């Protein structure tokens, strides 16, 4: 299996930043008594949840690609074996 790019780290950082920014915005809204920062904070937390969902889908897609690659390698190996057998039978 090939090593994957550091997507997990990128998604983790994005999730943490959005979550912390959302919590900070909600806290600021509570301190100032304004509703806009609270709404913004909730939107940022929702975006963090969306990042989590996207990460799971991305990982599932990569796992499917890896499974297809392994299956293709098995099929290529079987075809090579069949060609080798056919060549041995012809000789």
Secondary structure, 3 states (H helix, E strand, C coil): CCCCCCHHHHHHHHHHHHHHHHHHHHHHHHHHCCCHHHHHHHHHHHHHHHHHHHHHHHHHHHHHHHHHHHHHHHHHHHHHHHHHHHHHHHC
